[in-house]
Amino acid sequence: MSKDPVWPKLPRGGPRPDKRAREAARRAAAHTTPPPQTPDSDESTSARSAPYAAVQRREELRVFGLNASLAAFAARPQDLRKAWLSEARIPLLRELMAWCVKHRLGYRVVADEDLAKLTGSQHHEGVCLQMRRPPELALEEFLASLPANEAACLLWLDGVGNPHNFGAVLRSAAHFGIAAVLLPHDSELALSGAACRVAEGGAEAVPLVRLEAQEQAVEALQRAGFSLAATLPRGGDSLFEAELPPRTVFVLGAEREGMQQSLIERCRQRLSIPGSGRVESLNIASAVAVLLAAFSSRNPSRHR
């Protein structure tokens, strides 16, 4: 699929298993506990077991897009496992290539069509990094890390599932320096390569917090001094006139379905962004930018 590897000439792991061996590995996957991933594992070895590969997919992430890749490498170079880049990106990625050489990590110079296959996107921007997935935080752990009485803004995404919207939210969140994005315990939303690319580096700047049950999460946030504000397409108080406490959680639902009624009822405020009425509402990415700009304008001393 690619050109000759630049560095290093890693072992290929022997011949490809025959069909019977592959079938046996797949059957074993359902009954075998995967071995833990270690920092020294050779990611280029093709003889890896099927269970191990499944663990790898969960624990690792392909980050693509130039700004996203540069930010991921700058923030977490120790999490880099492998890199693919186009020849045109070599001048911009020499530091990354030198890191790969020093730490005996594989990188390859490949054609754009190969990068499109690796990333599943035409918008790879000439680079793809195999990275360990950054850990999600537990809510209590995150709240304990916040300085006491310091202003902070959080986003609670209830029902949001589109990775491109998620990436745009992370980009705005990073721009305005919010403290974290909160994800429901039953949400399938998680960091992806597409989200990282759209975030343009913002995914490395904003912690993701995985919540437990809704009621317990609301209570924990309230104990920490946060006020929850449900954001609604219509019928809420005007964002531009409402009080926004120094510790605010904006709760947002999916664009079509909205948020759960039970969660709306647990919020102290219900806010809407006033507009001309010519369209039903802003999309979630635009709405988040407006919400965070309003919060930041009323908390100018906040430095998160």
C-alpha positions in Angstrom: 0.0 0.0 0.0 2.9 2.4 0.7 6.3 3.3 -0.4 9.4 1.7 1.1 9.6 2.6 4.9 11.9 5.4 5.8 12.5 4.2 9.3 12.8 1.7 10.8 12.9 -1.6 9.1 10.7 -3.3 11.7 10.1 -7.1 11.6 7.1 -8.2 9.7 6.2 -11.0 12.1 6.6 -13.9 9.7 4.3 -15.1 6.9 0.6 -14.4 6.9 -1.4 -17.0 8.7 -3.4 -19.4 6.5 -7.2 -19.3 6.5 -7.6 -22.0 9.1 -5.3 -20.1 11.5 -7.2 -16.9 11.0 -10.5 -18.6 11.6 -9.1 -20.1 14.8 -7.9 -16.7 16.0 -11.4 -15.2 15.4 -13.1 -18.0 17.4 -10.6 -17.5 20.2 -11.5 -13.8 20.4 -14.8 -14.6 21.9 -13.3 -16.6 24.8 -9.9 -15.2 25.4 -9.0 -12.3 27.7 -6.8 -9.9 25.6 -3.3 -9.4 27.0 -2.6 -5.8 28.2 -1.0 -3.4 25.9 2.6 -2.4 26.8 4.7 0.6 25.8 7.2 -1.7 24.1 4.7 -3.7 22.0 5.7 -3.9 18.3 2.8 -2.3 16.5 4.0 -3.5 13.1 3.9 -7.2 13.9 1.3 -8.8 11.7 1.0 -12.0 13.8 -0.8 -10.2 16.6 -3.7 -12.1 18.0 -7.3 -11.0 17.1 -8.2 -10.3 20.8 -5.1 -8.1 21.1 -6.1 -6.2 18.0 -9.5 -5.5 19.4 -8.0 -4.0 22.5 -5.7 -1.9 20.4 -8.7 -0.4 18.5 -10.2 0.6 21.8 -7.1 2.0 23.3 -5.6 3.7 20.3 -6.8 6.4 17.9 -5.7 7.5 14.4 -5.4 11.3 14.6 -5.2 13.1 11.2 -5.2 16.6 9.9 -2.1 18.8 10.3 -3.0 21.0 13.2 -4.6 18.1 15.1 -1.5 15.9 14.6 0.9 18.6 15.6 -1.1 19.4 18.7 -1.4 15.7 19.7 2.4 15.2 19.2 3.2 18.3 21.1 0.9 17.4 24.0 1.5 13.7 24.2 4.7 12.6 22.3 4.9 9.5 24.6 1.6 8.3 23.3 2.7 8.2 19.6 2.8 4.6 18.3 3.2 5.0 14.5 3.1 7.8 11.8 2.3 8.0 8.2 2.9 11.2 6.2 3.0 12.4 2.6 6.3 13.5 1.1 5.1 17.2 1.1 4.8 17.1 4.9 8.4 16.1 5.6 9.7 19.6 6.1 7.0 20.4 8.7 7.3 17.0 10.5 11.0 16.6 10.9 10.8 16.8 14.7 8.2 14.1 14.8 10.3 11.9 12.4 13.4 12.4 14.7 11.3 11.4 17.7 10.3 8.2 15.8 13.9 7.4 15.0 15.1 8.0 18.6 12.3 5.9 20.1 12.3 3.2 17.4 8.8 3.9 16.3 7.8 3.2 12.7 6.9 6.0 10.3 6.2 5.8 6.5 6.1 8.2 3.7 3.0 7.3 1.7 0.9 8.5 -1.1 -2.3 10.6 -0.5 -4.5 7.8 -1.6 -2.9 5.6 1.1 -3.6 8.2 3.7 -7.2 8.4 2.6 -7.5 4.7 3.1 -5.8 4.8 6.5 -8.0 7.6 7.8 -11.2 7.0 5.9 -11.2 10.6 4.8 -10.0 12.8 1.9 -9.3 15.5 4.5 -6.2 13.9 6.0 -4.0 16.9 5.2 -1.0 14.7 4.6 -0.5 13.1 8.0 -1.9 10.4 10.2 -0.7 9.4 13.7 -1.5 6.3 15.6 -1.8 7.5 19.2 -2.8 6.1 22.5 -6.3 7.4 23.3 -6.2 10.1 26.0 -8.0 8.8 29.1 -11.4 10.2 30.1 -11.7 11.5 33.6 -14.3 10.6 36.3 -16.4 13.5 37.5 -15.3 13.4 41.1 -11.7 13.3 40.1 -12.1 16.2 37.8 -14.0 18.3 40.3 -11.4 17.7 42.9 -8.7 19.1 40.5 -10.5 22.5 40.2 -9.1 25.3 42.3 -11.7 26.2 45.0 -14.0 29.1 44.2 -12.5 29.6 40.7 -14.8 30.5 37.9 -15.2 27.6 35.4 -17.5 26.8 32.5 -18.5 23.2 31.5 -20.4 21.7 28.6 -22.7 18.7 29.1 -23.5 17.0 25.8 -26.7 15.0 26.1 -27.5 13.0 23.0 -24.9 14.6 20.7 -23.4 12.0 18.4 -22.0 13.6 15.2 -18.2 13.5 15.3 -17.9 16.6 13.2 -20.2 18.6 15.5 -18.2 17.2 18.4 -15.0 18.4 16.9 -16.4 21.9 16.3 -17.6 22.0 19.9 -14.1 21.1 21.1 -12.6 23.8 18.9 -14.8 26.4 20.5 -14.3 25.0 23.9 -10.5 25.3 23.5 -10.7 28.8 22.1 -12.7 30.0 25.1 -10.7 28.0 27.6 -13.6 26.0 29.2 -12.7 23.6 31.9 -14.1 20.3 30.5 -16.7 18.6 28.3 -19.0 16.2 30.1 -20.3 13.0 28.4 -23.2 10.9 29.7 -22.3 7.4 30.8 -24.5 5.8 28.2 -23.4 8.0 25.3 -21.4 6.4 22.4 -19.8 9.8 21.8 -16.0 9.6 22.1 -12.9 11.1 20.6 -12.3 10.1 17.0 -10.0 11.0 14.2 -12.7 13.0 12.5 -13.5 14.9 15.7 -9.8 15.7 16.3 -9.3 17.0 12.7 -12.3 19.3 13.0 -11.2 20.5 16.4 -7.9 21.7 14.9 -5.9 20.9 18.0 -8.7 21.7 20.5 -9.1 18.0 21.4 -5.8 18.2 23.3 -6.7 21.2 25.3 -10.1 20.2 26.7 -10.5 17.3 29.2 -13.3 14.8 28.6 -15.2 13.7 31.6 -17.4 10.6 31.6 -20.4 10.9 33.9 -22.1 8.3 36.0 -25.9 8.3 36.5 -27.6 11.6 35.7 -28.9 12.3 39.2 -25.6 11.6 40.9 -23.8 13.8 38.3 -26.1 16.7 38.9 -25.7 16.4 42.6 -21.9 16.3 42.4 -21.8 19.4 40.2 -24.2 21.3 42.5 -22.0 20.4 45.5 -19.1 21.9 43.7 -20.9 25.1 43.2 -22.0 24.7 39.6 -25.3 26.0 38.2 -26.9 24.0 35.4 -28.4 25.8 32.4 -30.5 23.9 29.8 -30.1 25.4 26.4 -33.4 25.3 24.3 -34.2 26.4 20.8 -37.0 28.5 22.0 -39.0 29.3 25.2 -36.1 29.9 27.5 -34.8 33.2 29.0 -32.6 35.2 26.7 -28.9 34.3 27.0 -28.0 37.9 26.6 -30.1 39.0 29.6 -29.8 36.1 31.9 -27.4 35.8 34.8 -24.5 33.5 34.1 -22.9 32.4 37.4 -19.1 32.1 37.6 -19.6 28.3 37.7 -22.0 27.4 34.9 -22.7 24.1 33.1 -24.4 24.6 29.7 -26.4 21.5 28.9 -27.0 20.8 25.2 -29.0 18.2 23.5 -29.0 16.7 20.0 -30.2 19.1 17.3 -33.3 17.1 16.4 -34.2 15.2 19.5 -33.1 17.8 22.1 -32.2 16.8 25.6 -33.9 14.5 28.0 -36.8 16.1 29.9 -35.6 14.7 33.1 -32.3 16.6 32.6 -34.1 19.8 31.7 -36.0 19.6 35.0 -32.8 19.3 37.0 -31.4 22.5 35.5 -31.7 25.8 37.4 -32.0 27.9 34.2 -33.5 27.4 30.8 -31.8 29.6 28.2 -32.4 30.4 24.5 -30.3 32.3 22.0 -32.6 35.0 20.5 -32.6 35.4 16.7 -34.7 36.6 13.8 -36.9 33.5 13.7 -36.1 32.9 10.1 -34.5 29.6 11.0 -35.5 27.3 13.8 -32.2 27.5 15.7 -28.4 27.5 15.4 -26.6 24.2 15.0 -24.9 22.9 18.1 -21.4 24.1 17.0 -22.6 27.7 16.4 -24.7 27.7 19.5 -21.8 26.6 21.7 -19.6 29.4 20.3 -22.3 32.0 21.2 -22.9 30.5 24.7 -19.2 30.5 25.5 -18.6 34.0 24.2 -21.5 35.2 26.4 -20.1 33.4 29.4 -16.5 34.7 28.8 -17.7 38.3 28.4 -19.2 38.2 31.9 -16.2 36.4 33.5 -13.3 38.3 32.0 -10.9 37.4 34.9 -11.3 33.6 34.2 -8.0 32.0 33.2 -8.7 28.4 32.4 
